[in-house]
Amino acid sequence: MSLGPRPNSAPMPLSSETIQRLTAATETNPALKLLIALVGIHALYPHKARALPLTAIDFTRGRLTLGDINHPLDAFTQQATVDYIHLRHQRWPHTRNPHMFISSQTAHTRGPVTTGWMQPLLRGLPVTAQQLPEDRILEEAAATGADPQHLCAVSNITPETGLRYTRFFHPDPTDSDDVSGCNMETS
């Protein structure tokens, strides 16, 4: 069975210094804090975070639900959401936009923010939007013995992507577990 060509590089975990810099940057920016929580803690890919509906956060049950994703909300994400929603209501009290993130361009529409909204938030940070979910998936892999099937199920990734993350722990792809039957969305 062929899983296709091997990716050029395996994802690498973020350094503790990078994480400290991210944490410091989020202290004064509620939008960045929530984006970091969704992408860095819940491993949402940036396009999913930008299009996240308000209804995906369920404070009553303490869950983030979006399609196949159903994660418990940690305290950081709950607080980040509360802080951002407060800011959102201050800036655009009458918006009917159903998305969590809105901007001055989207507050009077029903569309999500664009990548152009996200880029200035991340400017000057020591990471890209893609590195944040990669770090979270690597953390999950470390905690579960680098099981690619588990990563596929939890992170909603393809078998090929699951193997890409396990290569950090098992550099030889023939050492990785079988991922047959893991049939998730392409990342």
Secondary structure, DSSP 8 states (H G I E B T S, - for coil): ----S--S-------HHHHHHHHHHHTT-HHHHHHHIIIIIS---HHHHHT-BGGGEETTTTEEEETTEEEE--HHHHHHHHHHHHHHHHH-TT----BS---TTTTTSS----HHHHHHHHTTSSS-TTHHHHHHHHHHHHHTTS-HHHHHHHHT--HHHHHHHHTTT-SSGGGS---TT------
